[in-house]
Amino acid sequence: LRGDKAIYSVSINPSPTHSEVAVTGNNTFRYYNLSNGLQQLRGDIPPKEIPGSNHYMCHTWAGEKLYVCTNQGDILQEDSKTGTVLSCSPNDGLAIEAIVTKNKG
């Protein structure tokens, strides 16, 4: 990656039925499938989808869903085709720098 695209996190989906990789960072969100080589499923999210936020600080997997946090306090729920900002996102302008998935409460 070039320019101002620093990488903060790279992970492989721990689910045994999914072969996906996520890459997040400054101006960077990439979603790959490893089943048939390294196939990019989704590239950088256009800024118009997430106003004011291009820094994807961290992410975590929950089954086939990926949760991505931004420097503006947004939590995005992503899959290989679409994404949405969760209504429960703090969206307070403060960066979410870590997120962890728990099995129960």
HUJOSUL-V840491 format. One record per pair of residues at least 4 apart in sequence whose ideal C-beta (glycine too) atoms are under 8 Angstrom apart, sorted by the first residue. I is the first residue (numbers start at 1). J is the second residue. D is the distance in whole Angstrom. If there is no record, write none. Layout:
I_J_D ; I_J_D
This chain:
1_5_4 ; 1_7_7 ; 1_25_8 ; 1_28_6 ; 3_27_8 ; 4_26_6 ; 4_27_6 ; 5_25_6 ; 5_26_6 ; 5_27_5 ; 5_28_5 ; 6_25_5 ; 6_26_4 ; 6_28_8 ; 7_23_6 ; 7_24_8 ; 7_25_4 ; 7_28_6 ; 8_24_6 ; 8_25_4 ; 8_26_7 ; 8_56_7 ; 8_57_6 ; 8_58_7 ; 9_22_8 ; 9_23_7 ; 9_24_5 ; 9_25_7 ; 9_57_8 ; 9_58_5 ; 9_59_6 ; 10_21_7 ; 10_22_7 ; 10_23_5 ; 10_24_8 ; 11_21_7 ; 11_22_6 ; 11_59_7 ; 11_60_8 ; 11_61_7 ; 12_19_8 ; 12_20_7 ; 12_21_5 ; 12_34_8 ; 13_18_4 ; 13_19_7 ; 13_20_4 ; 13_21_7 ; 13_22_8 ; 13_61_5 ; 13_64_8 ; 13_66_8 ; 14_61_6 ; 15_61_7 ; 15_63_6 ; 15_64_7 ; 18_63_8 ; 18_64_6 ; 19_33_6 ; 19_34_4 ; 19_35_5 ; 20_31_7 ; 20_32_7 ; 20_33_6 ; 20_34_7 ; 20_41_7 ; 20_64_8 ; 20_66_8 ; 20_80_7 ; 21_31_8 ; 21_32_4 ; 21_33_8 ; 21_34_6 ; 21_38_8 ; 22_29_8 ; 22_30_7 ; 22_31_6 ; 22_32_8 ; 22_59_5 ; 22_61_8 ; 22_66_5 ; 22_68_8 ; 23_28_6 ; 23_29_7 ; 23_30_4 ; 23_31_8 ; 23_32_8 ; 24_28_6 ; 24_29_6 ; 24_30_8 ; 24_56_4 ; 24_57_7 ; 24_58_7 ; 24_59_5 ; 24_68_6 ; 25_55_8 ; 25_56_6 ; 26_54_7 ; 26_55_5 ; 26_56_8 ; 27_44_7 ; 27_54_5 ; 27_55_7 ; 28_44_6 ; 28_56_7 ; 29_42_8 ; 29_43_8 ; 29_44_5 ; 29_45_5 ; 29_56_5 ; 29_68_6 ; 29_78_8 ; 30_40_6 ; 30_42_7 ; 30_43_6 ; 30_44_7 ; 31_40_7 ; 31_41_5 ; 31_42_4 ; 31_43_8 ; 31_66_7 ; 31_78_7 ; 31_80_6 ; 32_38_6 ; 32_39_6 ; 32_40_5 ; 32_41_6 ; 33_38_8 ; 33_39_5 ; 33_41_5 ; 33_80_7 ; 34_38_6 ; 34_39_8 ; 35_39_8 ; 41_80_4 ; 41_81_7 ; 42_78_7 ; 42_80_6 ; 42_81_7 ; 42_83_8 ; 45_49_5 ; 45_50_6 ; 45_56_8 ; 45_76_8 ; 45_83_6 ; 47_51_7 ; 47_53_8 ; 47_54_6 ; 49_83_7 ; 50_54_7 ; 50_70_7 ; 50_72_8 ; 50_74_6 ; 50_76_7 ; 50_85_7 ; 52_72_6 ; 53_70_4 ; 53_71_6 ; 53_72_4 ; 53_74_6 ; 55_70_6 ; 55_71_4 ; 55_72_8 ; 55_95_7 ; 56_68_5 ; 56_69_7 ; 56_70_6 ; 57_69_5 ; 57_70_6 ; 57_71_6 ; 57_95_5 ; 57_96_6 ; 57_97_5 ; 58_68_8 ; 58_69_5 ; 58_96_7 ; 58_97_6 ; 58_98_6 ; 58_99_5 ; 59_66_6 ; 59_67_6 ; 59_68_5 ; 59_69_7 ; 59_99_7 ; 60_66_8 ; 60_67_5 ; 60_99_5 ; 60_100_6 ; 60_101_5 ; 61_65_7 ; 61_66_6 ; 61_67_8 ; 61_101_6 ; 62_66_8 ; 62_67_6 ; 62_101_5 ; 64_79_6 ; 64_80_8 ; 65_77_6 ; 65_78_7 ; 65_79_6 ; 66_77_8 ; 66_78_4 ; 66_79_7 ; 67_75_6 ; 67_76_7 ; 67_77_6 ; 67_78_7 ; 67_86_8 ; 67_99_6 ; 67_101_7 ; 68_75_7 ; 68_76_4 ; 68_78_6 ; 68_83_8 ; 69_74_7 ; 69_75_5 ; 69_76_8 ; 69_95_8 ; 69_96_4 ; 69_97_8 ; 69_99_5 ; 70_74_4 ; 70_75_8 ; 70_76_7 ; 70_95_7 ; 70_96_7 ; 71_95_4 ; 71_96_8 ; 72_91_7 ; 72_93_6 ; 72_94_8 ; 72_95_7 ; 73_89_6 ; 73_90_4 ; 73_91_5 ; 73_92_5 ; 73_93_6 ; 73_94_5 ; 73_95_7 ; 73_96_6 ; 74_85_5 ; 74_86_8 ; 74_89_5 ; 74_91_6 ; 74_96_8 ; 75_85_7 ; 75_86_5 ; 75_88_7 ; 75_89_4 ; 75_90_8 ; 75_96_7 ; 75_99_7 ; 76_83_5 ; 76_84_7 ; 76_85_6 ; 76_86_7 ; 77_83_7 ; 77_84_6 ; 77_86_6 ; 78_82_8 ; 78_83_4 ; 79_83_7 ; 85_89_6 ; 85_91_8 ; 90_94_7 ; 90_96_7
